[in-house]
Amino acid sequence: MFAEMTSGYASDPNELLAASYEVDYDEMVVVRDIEEATAFYDWHLADFLASSPQLAAWQPQVFRLNALRVSRFRKSAGEVDKTDRVDATVIADFVRLGRNLPAPHVSGDPYLPLKRLTRYRFHLVGTLMREVGHFLTHLFLQCSGLSQQNPLGHPLGATGCALMEEFLSAEEIVNQPLEELVAFLIEHGKNRFPDPQAEAMATGADDVLAAAHVCATLDEALAGTTLAIALTARRRELSLLALDAREAAGLAAAESAQGGEVALVFGTEISGLANDEVIKCQRVAHIATSPTYSSLNLAAAVQVMAYELHAAASGPAVPDNQRFDAATFEDIESFYAHLERNAVASGFLEPANPGRLMERLRRLFGRTRLEREELNLLRGILTAWDGEGDRE
């Protein structure tokens, strides 16, 4: 049977003992004390009552109920007052029905500290994740107008937190000089390249990671190259000479065999290569895929081209065609700058309305694979026209 403390919440074992004697039955009296588990310290009271020597003769069962479950049960009683006496009656009725009751509190449970620690950690992680969600939502609303390139592994990592502490707004980060921003990221990111996770996934290719060089811009990455091949799945309106993956690998192997430095240029995972990045290359390569889904993720594209390069490099030796030294990326970019200055000075190119003239000229000379001697000849002609004596 139930000894119901209708006067309210009873925490003294003597009160419970007196209430149990008021029930005049010959059989053993079982006292069930109910408490609402709404505080961090309810365990101490439950353990005290369950192990009380004064109540031991009645073998008390102590339940720790969640207040929400009791509140839902309370609705079945209709409109009643919110008093201690009424609350005690509702709780007693809830236990009397015995539906979906939790397990009684066990005093001296050896796993109790671990259970409570796990529960607190669960609630702590849930709270932190909610706060992170609120923060990321606010961050997106503040920065949604900017290009999303995911430069950070996680916005709340060490580097991301350093950015938010140093700069007051996203606009301030955007207006920061590129060289200074790169130096800041390297310093606060601890320059962790290669990443430990990348080394673990390399499975014996640590030498490839060790030889990798991190560049801030595409121009810096292409410095010194004599052939740059852009990998893209999209057809461009002003496309360079297009090759399939195998043809591009063969061309790259031939260029490398003659001492040239070759670059395969891949875009980001999200948006690929921009037009102004493609136009800096001399060739465009496409990997044959299904027409219904032409895009490959970055890792797959790199793997396909690595295989094609290996197959091309392992094939027959490339014959020596007595080709002159190819012009480097820096020399070609300097020629384009010189050509643009000459076109503006002659009135052929209007700076206010340039159209796509320079893109078409890049496409024209990109197809020819300019040699150094040829480039010197063109620069000499431009110098004779405009009177420039420098060769930038």
C-alpha positions in Angstrom: 0.0 0.0 0.0 1.0 3.7 -0.2 1.6 6.1 2.6 0.7 9.3 1.0 2.1 12.5 2.5 -0.8 14.8 1.6 0.7 17.6 3.7 3.3 18.1 1.0 6.9 17.0 0.5 8.4 15.0 3.4 12.1 14.7 3.6 12.5 13.6 7.3 12.4 9.8 7.8 10.6 10.4 11.1 7.7 12.0 9.3 7.5 9.1 6.9 7.8 6.7 9.9 4.9 8.4 11.7 2.8 8.3 8.5 3.4 4.6 8.1 2.1 3.9 11.6 -1.2 5.7 10.9 -2.1 2.9 8.4 -3.6 0.1 10.6 -2.9 -3.0 8.6 -1.3 -6.3 9.7 0.6 -6.7 6.5 4.0 -5.1 5.8 3.8 -1.5 4.9 5.7 -0.3 1.8 6.6 3.3 1.8 7.3 4.8 -1.6 8.7 8.3 -1.6 8.4 10.3 -4.7 10.6 13.2 -5.6 10.8 15.3 -8.7 14.2 15.1 -10.3 14.6 18.8 -11.2 17.8 19.6 -9.3 21.4 18.4 -9.5 21.4 17.3 -5.9 18.3 15.1 -5.8 20.4 12.0 -5.7 21.7 12.8 -2.2 18.2 12.9 -0.7 17.1 9.8 -2.6 20.1 7.9 -1.3 19.5 9.1 2.2 15.9 7.9 2.3 16.6 4.6 0.6 19.4 3.7 3.1 17.7 5.2 6.2 17.7 2.7 9.1 14.5 4.0 10.5 12.6 3.0 7.3 14.5 -0.2 6.6 11.7 -2.4 8.2 9.3 -1.3 5.5 11.7 -1.9 2.6 11.2 1.6 1.1 11.3 2.1 -2.6 12.5 5.6 -3.6 11.6 6.8 -7.1 13.1 9.8 -8.8 10.5 11.1 -11.2 11.0 13.5 -14.1 8.7 16.5 -13.5 7.6 16.6 -17.2 6.1 13.1 -16.9 4.2 14.0 -13.8 3.0 17.3 -15.4 1.5 15.4 -18.3 -0.2 13.0 -15.9 -1.6 16.0 -14.0 -3.5 17.1 -17.0 -5.8 14.0 -16.7 -7.0 15.4 -13.3 -8.5 18.5 -14.9 -8.3 21.9 -13.5 -6.8 21.6 -10.0 -5.0 24.0 -7.7 -1.2 24.1 -7.8 -0.4 23.4 -4.1 1.8 21.0 -2.2 -1.1 19.0 -1.0 -2.5 18.6 -4.6 0.9 17.9 -6.0 1.5 15.1 -3.4 -1.9 13.5 -4.4 -1.1 13.7 -8.1 2.3 12.1 -7.6 0.8 9.4 -5.4 -1.8 8.6 -8.0 0.8 8.5 -10.7 2.8 5.9 -8.8 -0.3 4.0 -7.8 -1.0 3.3 -11.5 2.5 2.0 -11.9 2.8 2.7 -15.6 6.3 3.5 -17.1 7.8 4.0 -13.7 11.6 4.3 -13.6 13.7 1.8 -11.7 13.8 2.4 -7.9 16.8 4.1 -6.6 19.5 1.7 -5.4 21.7 2.8 -2.6 25.4 2.0 -3.0 25.3 1.4 -6.8 29.0 1.1 -7.8 28.3 2.4 -11.3 26.3 5.4 -10.2 29.3 7.9 -10.4 29.9 6.8 -14.0 26.2 7.0 -14.9 25.9 10.5 -13.5 29.1 11.6 -15.2 27.9 10.2 -18.5 24.6 12.0 -18.1 26.2 15.3 -17.3 28.5 15.0 -20.3 25.6 14.2 -22.6 23.8 17.3 -21.4 26.9 19.4 -21.7 27.6 18.2 -25.3 24.0 18.9 -26.2 24.2 22.4 -24.8 27.5 23.1 -26.6 26.2 21.8 -29.9 23.1 24.1 -29.6 25.3 27.1 -28.9 27.6 26.2 -31.9 24.5 25.9 -34.1 23.3 29.4 -32.9 26.7 30.8 -33.6 27.1 29.3 -37.0 23.6 30.6 -38.0 24.6 34.1 -36.9 27.9 33.8 -38.7 26.2 32.7 -41.9 23.8 35.6 -41.7 26.7 38.0 -41.3 28.8 36.6 -44.0 26.4 35.0 -46.5 27.1 37.7 -49.1 30.7 36.6 -49.3 32.1 33.8 -51.5 32.1 30.5 -49.5 35.3 28.6 -50.2 35.6 26.8 -46.9 39.3 27.9 -46.3 39.2 26.6 -42.7 38.8 23.0 -41.5 36.3 24.2 -38.9 35.1 27.7 -38.1 35.6 27.1 -34.4 39.1 25.7 -34.7 42.2 27.5 -33.5 42.7 29.4 -36.7 39.0 30.3 -37.0 38.9 31.6 -33.4 42.0 33.6 -34.0 40.4 35.3 -37.0 37.3 36.2 -35.1 39.4 37.6 -32.2 41.6 39.7 -34.5 39.1 41.1 -37.0 35.8 42.8 -36.1 33.9 41.9 -39.3 34.1 39.8 -42.4 34.6 42.9 -44.5 37.8 43.7 -42.5 39.1 40.2 -43.3 38.3 40.7 -47.0 40.1 44.1 -47.1 43.2 42.7 -45.4 46.3 42.5 -47.8 46.6 39.0 -49.1 50.2 38.5 -48.0 49.5 39.7 -44.5 46.4 37.5 -44.2 48.4 34.4 -45.4 51.1 35.1 -42.9 48.5 35.5 -40.1 46.9 32.1 -41.1 50.2 30.4 -41.2 51.2 31.7 -37.8 47.9 30.9 -36.0 47.4 27.7 -37.8 50.8 26.6 -36.6 51.7 26.0 -40.2 50.5 22.4 -39.8 51.3 21.1 -43.3 51.2 18.3 -44.0 48.3 17.7 -41.7 48.7 14.7 -39.3 45.5 13.2 -40.6 46.8 13.5 -44.2 50.0 11.7 -43.1 48.0 8.9 -41.6 46.0 8.5 -44.8 49.0 8.7 -47.1 49.9 5.0 -46.5 53.6 5.3 -47.4 53.5 8.4 -49.6 55.0 10.7 -47.0 57.6 11.8 -49.5 54.8 13.3 -51.7 53.4 15.3 -48.8 56.9 16.4 -47.7 57.6 17.7 -51.3 54.3 19.7 -51.4 54.6 23.5 -51.4 51.8 25.8 -50.2 51.2 28.9 -52.3 49.0 31.9 -51.6 48.0 32.5 -55.2 47.8 30.6 -58.5 50.5 32.9 -60.0 52.9 31.9 -57.3 52.1 28.2 -57.9 52.7 28.5 -61.6 55.9 30.3 -61.3 58.7 28.6 -63.3 56.3 26.2 -65.2 56.5 25.8 -69.0 53.2 24.0 -69.4 50.0 24.4 -67.3 47.0 22.2 -68.0 43.6 23.1 -66.4 41.3 20.2 -65.4 37.7 21.2 -65.8 34.4 19.4 -66.6 32.7 22.5 -68.0 32.9 23.7 -71.6 34.2 27.2 -71.8 33.0 29.8 -74.3 36.6 30.9 -75.0 38.2 27.6 -74.3 41.9 26.7 -74.8 42.9 23.7 -76.9 41.0 20.9 -75.2 42.5 17.4 -74.6 41.2 14.3 -73.0 42.9 13.0 -69.9 45.2 10.6 -71.7 46.3 13.1 -74.3 47.0 15.7 -71.6 49.1 13.2 -69.6 51.1 12.3 -72.8 51.7 16.0 -73.4 52.8 16.5 -69.8 55.1 13.5 -69.9 56.7 14.7 -73.1 57.2 18.2 -71.7 58.7 16.8 -68.5 61.1 14.5 -70.4 62.5 17.6 -72.2 63.2 19.3 -68.9 60.1 21.5 -68.6 58.1 22.0 -65.5 54.5 20.9 -65.8 51.5 22.0 -63.7 48.1 20.3 -63.5 45.7 22.9 -62.2 42.6 21.6 -60.3 39.8 23.7 -59.0 38.2 23.7 -55.5 35.8 20.9 -54.5 32.8 23.3 -54.5 33.2 25.5 -57.6 36.0 24.2 -59.7 38.2 26.6 -61.7 37.2 30.2 -62.5 37.6 31.5 -66.1 40.4 33.8 -65.1 42.3 30.8 -63.6 41.7 28.6 -66.7 43.0 31.4 -69.0 46.4 31.3 -67.2 46.9 27.8 -68.5 47.9 26.7 -72.0 45.7 23.6 -72.3 42.4 22.4 -71.0 41.9 18.7 -70.1 38.6 16.8 -69.6 38.2 13.5 -67.9 35.6 11.3 -69.8 32.6 10.7 -67.6 28.9 10.0 -68.0 27.1 12.9 -69.7 24.4 12.8 -67.0 27.0 13.4 -64.2 30.2 14.9 -65.5 31.6 16.2 -62.3 34.2 14.2 -60.2 35.3 15.1 -56.7 38.7 16.5 -56.4 40.4 13.4 -55.0 39.0 11.2 -57.8 40.1 13.6 -60.5 43.7 13.8 -59.1 43.8 10.0 -58.9 42.7 9.6 -62.5 45.3 12.1 -63.8 48.0 10.5 -61.6 47.4 7.2 -63.2 47.4 8.6 -66.7 50.7 10.4 -65.9 52.2 7.2 -64.6 51.1 5.3 -67.7 52.4 8.0 -70.1 55.7 8.3 -68.3 56.2 4.5 -68.3 55.5 4.3 -72.1 57.9 4.5 -75.0 60.6 7.2 -74.8 59.6 10.5 -76.2 61.6 11.4 -79.4 63.8 14.5 -79.3 62.3 17.0 -81.7 65.1 19.5 -81.0 62.6 21.9 -79.5 63.9 25.1 -78.1 63.5 26.1 -74.4 59.8 26.8 -73.6 59.0 30.2 -72.1 58.2 30.2 -68.4 55.0 31.4 -66.8 56.6 34.6 -65.5 58.0 35.5 -69.0 54.6 34.9 -70.6 52.7 36.9 -68.0 55.2 39.8 -68.5 54.6 39.6 -72.3 50.8 39.8 -71.8 51.2 42.8 -69.6 53.5 44.5 -72.2 51.0 43.6 -75.0 48.1 45.1 -73.1 50.0 48.3 -72.4 50.9 48.6 -76.1 47.2 48.0 -77.1 46.0 50.7 -74.8 48.6 53.2 -75.9 47.8 52.6 -79.5 44.1 53.1 -78.9 43.2 49.6 -80.1 42.1 48.6 -76.5 39.8 50.9 -74.5 40.4 50.4 -70.8 36.9 51.4 -70.0 35.5 48.8 -72.4 38.1 46.1 -72.8 35.6 43.3 -73.9 37.4 40.0 -74.2 40.3 41.1 -76.2 43.0 40.0 -73.8 41.3 36.6 -73.2 41.3 36.0 -76.9 44.9 37.0 -77.3 45.8 34.6 -74.4 43.9 31.9 -76.2 45.8 32.6 -79.4 49.3 32.5 -78.0 48.4 29.7 -75.6 47.8 27.4 -78.5 51.3 28.0 -79.9 53.2 27.0 -76.7 55.6 30.0 -77.0 59.3 29.3 -76.9 61.7 31.6 -75.2 63.2 32.8 -78.5 59.8 33.4 -79.9 58.8 35.4 -76.8 61.9 37.5 -77.1 61.1 38.2 -80.7 57.5 39.4 -79.8 58.8 41.5 -76.9 61.3 43.1 -79.3 58.5 44.0 -81.7 56.4 45.6 -78.9 59.4 47.5 -77.6 60.0 48.9 -81.1 56.4 50.0 -81.3 56.0 51.7 -77.9 59.6 52.6 -77.2 59.8 50.6 -73.9 63.3 49.7 -73.1 62.6 47.5 -70.1 61.8 43.8 -70.2 59.6 43.3 -67.1 
